[in-house]
Amino acid sequence: MAVHRSLLVLLLCAAVPALAQAQAMQDSGWVSYRDAYRAMVSFAKYGKAKNFLQNHYQVAPRDGTQSLDGLRLTLSGRTTQLNLPLDVTGRTTFPLLKAAYDENALLVLNRKISHFTFQPRLSIVARVDGLYEGQDLRTACDQALQYMRYTDPGYNGRHCAGVRFAFMKKSDATVRVRDPEREVTLPPEEGPAFDGDANAGFRVMVYRFADWPERVQVISQNAPVAIAPVLE
């Protein structure tokens, strides 16, 4: 009985530092660069087609009450100090730095991290001219789906339904679809740039594959803040 009690005391003592460290992470506003690195490096090493895709690191509000205004993310280590600017969707270009990994640098947020989520965010590369071939968008969505299946088997039961163009809420941007017989402006609505995001304050237009033949042109009047695959 005394042995069991001693073992229990040892286990509790071992758990306390881990719990304290987790609480300190939430209170101080930092996450492990190594953890983020491991999540991000899989895209860099992915060997299948991904020419239409890009992968960012995203800091996103857990609920709609948190704003990205003034939010700052910094990579901080013994030999590394780097500001990581966030776009309006909370994404940043993630640096894969061996030195920062070796010294287990910190990703420091100037807010309480328990109010935010941290994850890779896959999106479709926007074209400078705003002209997209329907076949290319289908291929881009399929590339995204194949990669998501590679990282998460839960996507095996999903299919590509379309792509979502997201703009700032007050934008007057339009997205038109043109085929030889007609040209239609996609209806705008308010919603998130990416599936599952709590930040729903964007002007979004969804180009759904089932509504159109493969050979069409999709024309974005303005540069979107993001183009996301719609996987259902």
C-alpha positions as CSV (number, residue, x, y, z in Angstrom):
1,M,0.0,0.0,0.0
2,A,2.8,2.4,0.9
3,V,4.5,1.6,-2.5
4,H,1.3,2.5,-4.3
5,R,1.0,5.8,-2.4
6,S,4.7,6.6,-3.2
7,L,4.1,5.8,-6.9
8,L,1.0,8.0,-6.9
9,V,3.0,10.9,-5.3
10,L,5.7,10.5,-7.9
11,L,3.2,10.6,-10.8
12,L,1.5,13.7,-9.4
13,C,4.8,15.4,-9.0
14,A,5.8,14.6,-12.6
15,A,2.4,15.9,-13.9
16,V,2.6,19.2,-12.0
17,P,5.4,20.7,-14.1
18,A,3.7,19.6,-17.4
19,L,0.4,21.3,-16.3
20,A,2.3,24.3,-15.1
21,Q,4.1,24.6,-18.4
22,A,0.8,24.3,-20.4
23,Q,-0.7,27.0,-18.2
24,A,2.3,29.2,-18.7
25,M,2.1,28.8,-22.4
26,Q,-1.5,30.0,-22.3
27,D,-0.8,32.9,-20.0
28,S,2.4,34.1,-21.7
29,G,1.1,33.8,-25.3
30,W,3.5,31.4,-27.0
31,V,3.5,28.1,-28.8
32,S,6.3,25.8,-29.7
33,Y,8.0,26.5,-33.0
34,R,8.9,22.8,-33.2
35,D,5.3,21.8,-33.1
36,A,4.4,24.3,-35.8
37,Y,7.4,23.2,-37.9
38,R,6.4,19.6,-37.8
39,A,2.9,20.5,-39.0
40,M,4.2,22.7,-41.8
41,V,7.1,20.7,-43.1
42,S,4.8,17.9,-44.5
43,F,3.7,20.2,-47.3
44,A,7.3,21.0,-48.2
45,K,8.1,17.3,-48.4
46,Y,4.9,16.3,-50.2
47,G,5.9,14.8,-53.5
48,K,2.6,14.8,-55.4
49,A,1.2,17.6,-57.6
50,K,0.7,20.9,-55.7
51,N,1.5,23.6,-58.3
52,F,-1.9,25.3,-57.7
53,L,-1.5,25.3,-53.9
54,Q,0.1,27.3,-51.2
55,N,0.4,26.5,-47.5
56,H,0.5,29.1,-44.7
57,Y,0.5,29.1,-41.0
58,Q,-2.7,30.6,-39.6
59,V,-3.7,32.2,-36.3
60,A,-7.5,32.3,-36.1
61,P,-10.0,33.4,-33.4
62,R,-11.7,30.6,-31.6
63,D,-15.0,32.5,-31.7
64,G,-16.4,35.6,-33.3
65,T,-15.6,37.9,-30.4
66,Q,-11.9,38.1,-31.1
67,S,-10.4,40.5,-33.6
68,L,-7.3,40.2,-35.6
69,D,-6.7,44.0,-35.4
70,G,-3.3,44.6,-33.8
71,L,-2.5,40.9,-33.5
72,R,1.2,40.2,-33.8
73,L,3.1,37.0,-34.2
74,T,6.9,36.8,-33.5
75,L,9.4,34.0,-33.8
76,S,11.7,34.4,-30.8
77,G,14.8,32.3,-30.0
78,R,18.3,32.6,-28.8
79,T,19.6,33.4,-32.2
80,T,16.4,34.2,-34.0
81,Q,14.1,37.2,-33.8
82,L,11.6,37.5,-36.7
83,N,8.3,39.3,-37.0
84,L,5.7,37.2,-38.9
85,P,3.2,39.6,-40.4
86,L,-0.4,38.3,-40.5
87,D,-2.8,39.0,-43.4
88,V,-6.5,39.8,-42.9
89,T,-7.3,36.0,-42.6
90,G,-4.6,35.5,-39.9
91,R,-2.1,33.7,-42.2
92,T,1.6,34.2,-42.4
93,T,4.4,32.7,-44.5
94,F,6.0,30.2,-42.2
95,P,9.8,30.1,-42.2
96,L,11.4,26.6,-42.0
97,L,14.5,27.4,-40.1
98,K,16.8,24.7,-38.8
99,A,18.4,26.9,-36.2
100,A,15.0,27.9,-34.7
101,Y,14.0,24.3,-34.6
102,D,17.2,23.2,-32.9
103,E,16.9,25.7,-30.2
104,N,13.1,25.2,-29.9
105,A,12.3,28.8,-30.5
106,L,8.9,30.3,-29.5
107,L,6.1,31.6,-31.6
108,V,5.0,34.5,-29.4
109,L,1.6,36.1,-29.7
110,N,0.7,39.5,-28.1
111,R,-2.6,38.1,-27.0
112,K,-3.7,35.2,-24.8
113,I,-3.3,32.1,-27.0
114,S,-6.3,30.3,-25.5
115,H,-8.4,32.7,-27.5
116,F,-6.9,31.5,-30.8
117,T,-6.2,28.4,-32.9
118,F,-2.9,27.7,-34.7
119,Q,-2.8,25.5,-37.8
120,P,-1.6,25.1,-41.4
121,R,-4.0,26.6,-43.9
122,L,-4.1,25.3,-47.4
123,S,-5.3,27.6,-50.2
124,I,-5.3,28.1,-54.0
125,V,-2.8,30.5,-55.5
126,A,-4.4,33.6,-56.8
127,R,-3.6,34.8,-60.4
128,V,-2.4,38.3,-60.9
129,D,-4.7,38.8,-64.0
130,G,-7.8,37.4,-62.1
131,L,-8.6,35.0,-64.9
132,Y,-9.1,31.3,-64.0
133,E,-9.9,28.4,-66.3
134,G,-12.6,26.2,-64.8
135,Q,-10.5,23.1,-65.5
136,D,-7.6,24.6,-63.5
137,L,-9.8,25.3,-60.5
138,R,-11.1,21.7,-60.6
139,T,-7.5,20.5,-60.7
140,A,-6.5,22.9,-57.8
141,C,-9.3,21.6,-55.7
142,D,-8.4,18.0,-56.4
143,Q,-4.8,18.7,-55.5
144,A,-6.0,20.2,-52.2
145,L,-8.2,17.2,-51.5
146,Q,-5.4,14.7,-52.2
147,Y,-3.1,16.6,-49.9
148,M,-5.7,16.7,-47.1
149,R,-6.3,13.0,-47.5
150,Y,-2.5,12.5,-47.2
151,T,-2.4,14.4,-43.8
152,D,-5.9,13.4,-42.5
153,P,-7.7,10.1,-43.4
154,G,-10.9,11.8,-42.3
155,Y,-11.0,13.5,-45.8
156,N,-11.3,10.2,-47.6
157,G,-15.0,10.4,-47.7
158,R,-15.1,14.0,-49.0
159,H,-15.2,15.3,-52.6
160,C,-14.5,18.6,-54.4
161,A,-17.6,20.7,-54.6
162,G,-16.1,24.0,-55.7
163,V,-13.9,26.9,-54.7
164,R,-14.6,29.9,-52.5
165,F,-13.4,33.4,-53.4
166,A,-13.1,35.7,-50.3
167,F,-12.8,39.5,-50.2
168,M,-12.9,42.1,-47.5
169,K,-16.4,42.6,-46.2
170,K,-16.8,46.2,-47.6
171,S,-15.4,45.3,-51.0
172,D,-17.5,45.7,-54.1
173,A,-15.6,42.9,-55.8
174,T,-17.4,40.5,-58.2
175,V,-16.7,37.1,-59.6
176,R,-18.1,36.2,-63.0
177,V,-18.4,32.8,-64.7
178,R,-18.3,32.9,-68.5
179,D,-19.0,30.1,-71.0
180,P,-19.8,30.4,-74.7
181,E,-23.5,30.9,-74.1
182,R,-23.7,33.1,-71.0
183,E,-21.9,35.1,-68.4
184,V,-23.2,35.1,-64.8
185,T,-22.1,37.0,-61.7
186,L,-21.9,34.8,-58.7
187,P,-24.1,35.9,-55.8
188,P,-22.1,37.4,-52.8
189,E,-22.8,36.4,-49.2
190,E,-21.2,37.0,-45.9
191,G,-19.1,34.2,-44.4
192,P,-15.7,32.8,-43.5
193,A,-12.8,32.7,-45.9
194,F,-12.1,29.1,-44.9
195,D,-14.3,26.3,-43.7
196,G,-14.5,26.1,-39.9
197,D,-13.2,29.6,-39.3
198,A,-15.0,31.6,-36.7
199,N,-14.2,34.9,-38.5
200,A,-17.2,35.1,-40.8
201,G,-16.8,38.8,-41.8
202,F,-15.8,38.4,-45.4
203,R,-17.6,38.9,-48.7
204,V,-17.5,35.4,-50.3
205,M,-18.6,33.9,-53.6
206,V,-18.6,30.2,-54.3
207,Y,-18.0,28.7,-57.7
208,R,-19.7,25.3,-57.6
209,F,-18.5,22.7,-60.1
210,A,-21.9,21.1,-60.4
211,D,-23.4,24.3,-61.8
212,W,-21.1,24.6,-64.7
213,P,-19.3,22.6,-67.4
214,E,-15.6,22.1,-67.1
215,R,-14.6,24.5,-69.9
216,V,-15.5,27.9,-68.5
217,Q,-13.6,31.0,-67.4
218,V,-13.9,32.4,-63.9
219,I,-13.1,36.1,-63.7
220,S,-12.3,37.9,-60.4
221,Q,-12.6,41.6,-60.7
222,N,-10.4,42.3,-57.7
223,A,-7.7,40.3,-56.0
224,P,-9.2,38.0,-53.4
225,V,-7.8,37.8,-49.9
226,A,-8.0,34.0,-50.2
227,I,-9.2,31.3,-52.6
228,A,-10.2,28.1,-50.7
229,P,-11.2,24.6,-51.9
230,V,-14.8,23.6,-50.9
231,L,-14.6,20.0,-49.7
232,E,-17.9,18.3,-48.8
